[in-house]
Structures are given as structure tokens and as C-alpha cells.
Amino acid sequence: MPEFTPDLSTNTGGIRSPNPFWLASAPPANSGAQIQRAFEAGWGGAVWKTLGVPIQNVSSRFGGHAIRGVQGAGFNNIELITDRPLEVNLREIAETKRLFPKNPIIVSLMVETEDEWREIIKKSIDAGADGLELNFGCPHGMCERGMGSAVGQEPKINERITAWAVKYSTVPVLVKLTPNVSDIVPHGLAAKRGGAHGVSLINTIKSIISVDIDRFVPEPRVGALSTNGGYCGAAVKPIALHMVAALAREKGFGLPISGIGGVSNWRDAVEFILLGSSTVQVCTEVDGLENYMRTHGFRTIPEMIGKAVPAFQEWGDLDLNYETVAKIDADKCIGCQLCVAACHDGAHQCIHPVEGTRVPSVDESECVGCNLCQIVCPVPGCISMAEVDNGFTPATWNQFVHEGMKLRPKKGAH
């Protein structure tokens, strides 16, 4: 392993941080005491829970989604912005900044009129904010009032309010984008036209987490009623990665990105950084990132940012001549036959049980390399997908495709 200490410091739109891990704007960033504990534990920065016009929150507020016994794989929240007095929040921002001058505090904001934006921006900066995050993503409660995702879903309004914030701010402005759109790119470009110094994404996804099947009321229940909320947690990571990458590869974009959505360990953070993020929000591990950087020769975070973006292309650009087949490691196989069931019921019927042995066999001539067997296998490394030579060159493959895919060579028969 190379002998050097990686530099974990980052710069997201002018907001400098000792490492790329930020506490996101959410219940864990609701007070000075919480954020101070986070900084003591090693977090690089924090985005303060959204400030705005005082509101009344509801009870109850949270709902969890369990997947095969894993609690909290997905999480739903119908809480709105902070319900604590603005002056209390501003006082705690100032105190936290005094105690931790090297850790950036980004203040999330959500108000309606231009005058309200000017006033709350000035108060936030006077309290010590190192940056601002405009909350254009909240999918419940605030959007019904013309804020949150109601702004994030309309590029012209996004651009206009971003321009207001940039005009009145003396610190960098990030725009937090909503995932509740069909294409994230126009909304990122709107933030850029408005003068944003960067964007953060994704905010939560509009959702209903579950239903109480005895009371006939969705969860979380507020008396006899409920509402849609914002879905987050590990389950949303694939959506977040796609939207981050879609903006990062857009040639006309080019702004720094703070990645959010299902980041729960250092590996998640690496994935977001490789797809274009310079910081990640909601994460807990730093040591693993340092080790990864050393083993891959990355001395700084900027060397990593976007490293995987060139490999993210449209479906039509993929190599259709590339093929893989499943390989089962007999020494690791426990004979559970899950791969057999998955292949027969959900794939291409190419994995079969073998009488007298626990290890199934793979008919490579029928295997299409779909990965389903590898996904369901409970033993890490037992099933791998191996590249095979299907007998075609790019030229003969094109001829084969144009002739209607006749006389396809059998895998494993060469």
C-alpha cells in the first residue's frame, strides 16, 4: 500500500471543509448541540435544518420501511422545516461557529417573498453561516404553500429565487434539488442560470411509507389521517446516484455537487464522489475513505471527483458484443439452490440442480449473464460473472445483428 496520508479537504462552490462528510439538513441537524457533537465526532460540515417562517409540526412524523427484516432500509418523514424560534437557531449557529471555526456551517433556508429572502439571508450570514442551501425540494407541507418542491419543479421559479439569494448573499449559495421530476438536468441548469455556486441532491422522494391495515390509515398516522412524506435512507441511493451522475456529465452544467441519498458508509461516499460529488451529506465513516484513497493512489478528493462519469453513457452506446456467464465456486457453494429458483422463475432457466451434489450446474450455452443468481446468492464471492468470447468480432457482430440474429454461436462451445 502506498505510504502517504490522503488530503480529505474539499471545496464545494467555495465552501471549504476538512473532509467531505456533511450532516444533512434534517432532524439530526436541528440544534447546536447536535451539530457540535457531530463536529466533535469528526464530521467535516453541517447543513442546519431549514430555517424560515415559524411553523407548527405534527405528531407523529416518521415512518420506517423494513425489507426482509432489515429495519429502516427506507425512511419516511412528514416533518416540515424547523419549528424552533428563528432567534434561537441563529444564536446557536453563532455559538457553534465560535466553537468550531474550521467546520463549515451551511444554513438551509425556505421562505416565499424576495423581502423575506433578503432578510433571512442577512440574519444567517450575520450569525456566521459559511454558505446557504436553498431548500427547493421538500415534497410535503411546504410545497402546498408554494415553496419546497413547488419551486424545485419549476425551472423559471428556481432560477428567479436563486438569483434573489445570490444577489443578497455574500457567501456561496447551493440549491437543493428535488428528485420529484422526470429529468434533473433542466433544474440543475436553472440553478446555474440563477448564479448558484453549486447544487445539492437529492432531496427526499414523495411517498407513502405504509398503511395501517387495521385502522385503514397511511403511516405515520396523525390522529385519524396521514399524508405523503419524503422518502430517504439506503433504499434511495440508486436514484440519487443516477441524478448526481446525470448532472455531472452534462456538458453545460459544471457546478460542484453535494451528493445526498442513502449515504451510510465510506463505500457509498466513494461512489458519489466518483460520479461527481465533492461532498456527501449524511455519512459516518472517514477512516475507510482514507484507506481507499491510499490503495487507489488518490492523494486528494478532487482527483477522485467524477472519475466514473465517462463510463456513464446511454444504453445505445453500450457494447452489445460483450457477454458474461455465471460461474459457481464449488468450494463456497452451500447448496441452498436459491440461484436455481431465481434462474428458473425469473431469468433464463440455465442453472439446474445436480443429483448427488449440492452444487448446481450452469448451462453456459443458455446463460445470458443477467446477474440475478449472483444477486440472490447469500455467500459473497460464490457466484461470479465471467466474460466469455462469443466468437464474434465487432464487424461480424454488426453483420449478425443486421441479419436478424440468426445462427447465434453457443457460449461455451468454442
N, C-alpha and C positions, 0 to 999 in steps of 0.2 A: 504494500500500500504506500502511495507517495507520502513523504514526510513534509506536510505543510498544514497550516491552520487556515481553513477557508474563511473568507470575509463574508459574513452573513448580512452586512448592512445593505439597505435598499433605498431607492429613491423613486417614489410613486408620484409623478406630477409635481415634484418639488417638495414633497413631504418625505423627509429623511427619517429612517428608522434603524435601530441597531440590529434588527433581524426582521424577516418578512412576515412574522406571525402577529396578526392583529386580532383583538377581541372585537367581534362584530356588534353593530348596533342592534341590541336585543335585550331581553331581561337580564342577562349576565353583565350588561354594561349600564345598569340603571342607576348606579350611585358611585360616589367617590370611593367608598370603602371597597366595593367590588373591584373597581379598576386598579386601585392601589395594590390589592392582593395579587392581581394578575401581573402587574409590573414586578412585584417582588418575586413572583414565580418564574419570571424570565420572558414574559411576552414583550414583543417589541413596541406595539402601539395599541390604541383602543379607539373605537368609534363609539362615542357616547350615545346612549339611547335617545331617539329622536325628540328634540325639543320643538315646542310650538305653542299654540293657544291652549290653555289648560282644558283638560277633558276628564270625563268620568269613565273609568274602565268597568268591565263586567266581571262577574264571578258565576261559574268557573271560566277558565281561559285556555287551558292546554289540553291537548288530546294526543295520545300515542298510538302508533301503528306497529303491531308486532308481526314479524314474519317468521313462521316456523319456530316460535318460541323465543325469538330474539326481540326483547322489549326495546322500544324506542328506535327501531330501524328507520321509521319515519316519524315526524313530529308535526303537530298542528297547533297553531296559536291564533286566537281571536282577540288577543290584547292589542290595544292601539298604542299610540305614542305615550311618552311618559305622562303619568298623572301626578307627578311631584311638582311643586311650585317652581316656576322658572327661576326665581331668585335663588332658591336652594340649590338647584342644579348649577347655576353659574358660580355660586360660592364654592361648591365642591370641585368644579373644573379648575378654578384658580388655585385651590389648595392642592389638588393632585398635581398640577403643573409645577407648583413650587417644590413639591417633594420629589418629583421625577422629571427634571428639566430635559433629560435626553430622550425621553419616550414621547413620541408624538400623540397628541390628543386631537382626534378629528371629531368635530361635533356634527351630528346628523340633525337636519332641520326640515320642517314641513309647515308652511303657512300658506295663506292664499294671496293676498294683495301685494303689490310692489312695495307699498309703505311698510307692511308687516315684514317682508323680506329684508328691507334696508335696516329696520330697527333690530331684528333678532340677529342679523349678521354682525352688526356693530357690537351688540352685547356679548356675543360669543367670542369674537376676536379680543375684545377688551378683557374677557375672563381668562384668555390665554390659549385659545384654540390655535393649533398649528395648521389646521386645514378644515374644510367644510365638506360634508357629504349631503347632497340634496336627495331627500327620500322621494323618488318618483316611482316607488314600487309597491307600497303597501296595498294588498289586494282586498282589504275589507275595512269597513267603517269609514276610513278617511276618503276612499275613492268615491263613496256616495256623496261626499261633501265637496267634490271637485278637486281633491288632492290625491296624493299617492299614485296608484296605478292609472287613475284617470288622466294624470299628467303624462306618465310614462308611456301610455298607449297612443299619445297624440304628438307626433314629432314637432309640429309647429309650436305647440304649447311648451313642450320640453325645451326647445330652442329659446323661446321667449323668456321663460323663467330662469333658465341657465344664464342667459345674457344679463338679466337683472342681478343675479347673485355675483357674477364675475365683475360687474360694474361697481358693486358696493363692497366687494371683499378685497382685503389686502393680503390674504393668504390663499393657497391653492384651493380650487373648487373641484370636487369629484361629483359625478352624477351617478346615483344608484339606479340601475335599470331594472325594469320588471321583466320577468320571463313570460308573462301572460300576453304574448304577441306571437304572430306566426313567423316573423323574421326579425331577429335582434339588430341586424345591421343598420336599417334606417334610423333606429332610435339612438344607436351609438353615434352615427353621423350627425344627428340633430344636436346631440350634446356637444360635439366638436364645433359645429357651426355657431353654437351659443358661446363658445370660448372656454369650455371646460378644460381643466388641466389633466383630467383623467376620468375614468369611469370605474364603477364597482358593480359586479354582477355575479350571481343572480340574486334578486330579492326572492321572497317566498312565492310559491305557486298556489293559485286559488284552488281550494279543495274542500271536500267534506271528508273527515278522517274516518268516521264510522257512524253507526246508528244503534241506539239503544233499542233492541228488538222487543223489549217488554213495554217500554214507555212510548215507543214509536216516535222518538225524538233523536235527531242527529246529535253527535257528541262534538265538543264538550257542551253540556247542557246548561242553559241559563234559565232556571225555572222550568217552564213547560215548552221553551223554544230554544233554537240554536241558529247558527248562521254559518256561511262558509268562512274559512280561515286561510292562513298562509301555511303551506306545506314546506317542510325543510328536513334536514337531517341526512344521514348517509344515503338514503334512497334517492335523493335528487341529484347526487353527484354526476351521473351520466348526462343529465340535461344541462347542468352548469358547465361541464367541460365542453360540450358542443357549442354553447353560446359564447363562451370565452374564446374558443378557437375560431369561431366564425368571424368575430370582430378582429382578432389578432391577425388573421390572414387577409383581411380586407385592405386592399392597396390604398384606398383613400382615407383610412382611419388613422392609425399611427399613434394613438394616445396610450399612455400607461394604463394598465388594468389591475384592479384589485379583485382577485377571484374569491367567490363565495359559493357555498353549496355543498354540503356533505364532506367538508374537510375535517377528518377526525384523527389523522396521524401524519407522520412525516412523508409517507409514500404518497398520500393524497396531495400534500403540498407540492411535492416534486412534479406530479402530473399536471397540476395547474400552472406551475412555473414553466414547464416545458411547452405548454400550449399558449403561453403568452402573458401570464400574470407576473407582476413584480412583487406583489404581496398577496397573502391569503388571509381570509378572515374566518375565525373560529378554528383554532388548531391548538395542540398541546405539546408537541414534541419538537425539540430543537436538535438534540444530540444525533438523532438518526439522519437529519439533513446534512450535518457536518460530515458524517461518515460517507454518505452517498457522494457528496461533492469531492471528497478525497479520492474515493475509488474510481471516479469518472474524470478526474483531472480538472474539475471546475474550481477555480480559485475565488471567483466572485459570483454573486447572484446574476448580474447582467449577462455573464457568459452562458447561463442556462436559459434565460428568458426566450421563449419561442423556438427552442431547439427542435421541437417536434412539429412545428407548424407547416414546414414544407412538405411533410408526409401526409398532411390532411388535404385530400383532394376530393373532387366529385366522383360519383360512382362510375361514370363513363370513362374516367381516366385510369381506372384500375387495370391491372394485368390479368386478363381473363385466362391466360395460358398458365398461370401459377396454380398448382394443385398440391393438396396435402391429403394424407390418410392418417387414421388413428393407429397408434402403436400402444400396446398394453404391456407394461413391465410385469412379467410373471412373478418376480420376487416380491413386488409390492402389492399385488392384487390380493384382496381379502375375500374374493368370491361373492360379493354382495349382489351381483347381477343387476345393479342399477343402470349400468351402461346398456345392457341388453334390453331392459324395459324401455329406456328412453329412446334407443335407436329404433326399436320395433314400433313403438307407439307415436313417436314424434319426429322421426328422421327417415332414414333410407334402408332400414332392415338389413344392415350389413354386419351387425355384431350378433353372434349366435352362441348359446351355451354349448359346452363340450362335455359329453357324458364321461364321467370318471375323473374329471378335473375341475377345480374351482375357477380356472382361468378361461374366460370366453375367447373366441377366435374372431378375427376381423377379416371379412371378405373384401380385400383391398380393391378388387375389380368393381365393387359396387359403392365403396366409400367415397363420399363427396367432400370430406373434410369439414363438416358443418360445425364441429366443436361441441356438440351437445353432450356427447359421452364424457368429455373432459370436464364440462361444467358440472355435471351431476356426480361425478366420482368423488367420494369422500376422502380419498387418500392423495395427498399432494404428490405430484410427480408420477403417479401410477400410469396415467394416460397422457401421451404427448401427441402432437400433431407434426408429422414428419413430411417435409417436402419431397415430392416424387417427380421423376421425369416422365411426362405422359407421351413422349415420342414426337412431340411437335416442336418445330421452330416457330418463331413469330410469323414468318411468311406462310408456312404450311398451315398454321393455326387460322390465319385470316382466310385462306382458301377453304379450310374446313368449315368455318363459320358461314361463309357465303354460300356454300353448297348445302346448307341446311343441317349441319352437324350429323352427317351420315358416317357410318363406319368408324365410330369413335374407338380408338385403341383402348384395350382393357388395362387398367392400372395393375401393376404388379406382374404383368405378363411379358415384360421386356427385361 
